[in-house]
Amino acid sequence: MKKMFSLCVCVVALVLVSCDKEKVYNPQDSALRAGNKSVRTFESMDDLYREINLLNDMDFNEIVSYEDMNGYQSFGRLAYQAVETILQDSSNPDLMLRQLNNYQLYLQTITEGTTQYVDIRYDNTPFTFIMNKDRIFIVADSVYKVFDTCIVKCGISQKESLIFMDENDLREIEDTPEFHICSLNPPFAITQSKYSNYGDHIQQDAVNDKEKVKTDLYSIPVDSRMVNGRLCFTAYMYLKIKGFRKFAGTFWPVQRTLSDNIAGGMVVHTTEYWNSVSGGSEGFQRTENIIAKPLQMPEYITSPAIYISYAVGYGRIPAVAAVYNFQ
């Protein structure tokens, strides 16, 4: 029987740990005003992880109140409030689709087979309620921006350039020392091992009439870099759960009670990390962080295998559950 699994997040703690070991974490310290746009700022990756876990257990309305109290508006809050605005016209499908065109910064229409649904853009990381409208956040002395396929990092001095960067600019900065790209679909080598290999992403959906639950299980490396000749990164595994309801043939995000109980494993190089989690909250989405593991590879390993090796459990809304049985 396989061990239970682990889900991973973000940046190498060995490089970005806070120097002040005695400092008490205060979420209100992490809102930095930048012009008329607030940028979340964290002193260390540990602070970022704690904030993500804090938000994961909040209802959506609690998140909105929390952001208002701390003087910022996240990308996720703005995106889901756009959904709420559109759904006020749910009796008029044509008007809903016209409204959708007004929010292309946040929303997208996706077709999978014969099913069409509306979803939040750039929502394949744990940072949807961390990043601002420009998809920016700061950890220590590094600035991060989330794209569809990667996260780009730079120093504070390059912050303005990163804010205005779009997908068309990514190819041009691949080899520049000022910017570091961490792929969300890593081309890390897949090596033979005794463990099952389910890749870096498993999607499980379930439908009950007009109600749908969509879940995505990810394993990603973030902030890979060379430190003293060794590859360092944080292996991150996490589950996203969302509820949808069908209006005029299209599934739209809606607030539901979202719950999970899932366990599994992730292989990095030759080691399997595992964990199990469960929980619930009310809202449009729930991100369940299972593992955030800072790792340093042996000197000769520059392209390690990283993949999901085990996943058993479920993510659900009251009407239906998406079941994982990968073992």
Order of alpha helices (4+ residues) and beta strands (2+ residues): alpha-beta-beta-alpha-alpha-alpha-alpha-beta-beta-beta-beta-beta-alpha-beta-beta-beta-beta-beta-beta-beta-beta-beta-beta
